[in-house]
């Protein structure tokens, strides 16, 4: 199985999400970086104590499209 290390990263959530870990996890000799949020299937997953997602970008995209549609109608 081929894993694209350029598109892979590490994300922590749970009661130890804010504890500093090793600089990176090795995947086939490549170092993966730690991130605070990751985009997965159109939803941003955030690092926090509990599983948390952000819908801010989806709302912004929806409002942008709705405003554009309404501007074209009027």
Legacy VTK file of the C-alpha trace (Angstrom):
# vtk DataFile Version 3.0
C-alpha trace
ASCII
DATASET POLYDATA
POINTS 74 float
0.000 0.000 0.000
1.391 3.375 -1.012
0.944 6.273 1.430
1.456 9.799 0.137
3.585 11.445 2.822
3.079 14.908 1.272
-0.639 14.724 2.065
-0.242 13.030 5.456
0.102 14.682 8.864
-0.396 13.997 12.575
-3.224 15.335 14.730
-3.894 14.722 18.420
-7.098 14.865 20.385
-7.851 13.611 23.859
-6.914 14.622 27.369
-3.230 14.976 26.400
-3.769 16.933 23.167
-1.748 19.924 24.368
1.308 17.950 25.561
4.380 18.372 23.358
5.245 15.192 21.460
8.221 14.167 19.413
9.042 16.476 16.523
7.460 14.128 14.039
6.421 10.622 13.264
8.406 8.730 10.687
6.586 7.172 7.758
8.832 5.251 5.364
11.758 7.385 6.465
9.850 10.663 5.986
8.889 12.909 8.900
5.206 13.838 9.257
4.378 17.192 10.816
1.971 17.900 13.691
-0.959 20.161 12.792
-3.811 21.855 14.700
-6.463 21.178 12.066
-6.831 18.881 9.103
-9.296 18.848 6.210
-10.894 15.432 5.765
-13.821 14.861 3.382
-14.701 18.565 3.417
-14.769 18.873 7.219
-12.033 20.451 9.324
-11.090 18.266 12.300
-9.526 20.275 15.137
-7.132 19.270 17.882
-8.843 19.504 21.283
-9.744 17.564 24.415
-12.753 15.971 22.714
-13.418 15.217 19.059
-14.240 18.590 17.502
-14.985 19.756 13.986
-15.207 23.220 12.487
-17.974 24.197 10.090
-16.805 27.805 9.740
-15.358 27.309 6.253
-18.449 25.414 5.064
-20.724 28.213 6.313
-18.564 30.863 4.666
-18.612 28.975 1.371
-22.394 28.534 1.554
-23.014 32.224 2.289
-20.673 33.263 -0.510
-22.552 31.078 -3.007
-25.967 32.196 -1.731
-25.026 35.881 -1.928
-23.651 35.431 -5.425
-26.841 33.687 -6.546
-29.070 36.352 -4.995
-26.995 39.160 -6.540
-27.412 37.596 -9.987
-31.188 37.282 -9.558
-31.753 40.893 -8.523
LINES 1 75
74 0 1 2 3 4 5 6 7 8 9 10 11 12 13 14 15 16 17 18 19 20 21 22 23 24 25 26 27 28 29 30 31 32 33 34 35 36 37 38 39 40 41 42 43 44 45 46 47 48 49 50 51 52 53 54 55 56 57 58 59 60 61 62 63 64 65 66 67 68 69 70 71 72 73
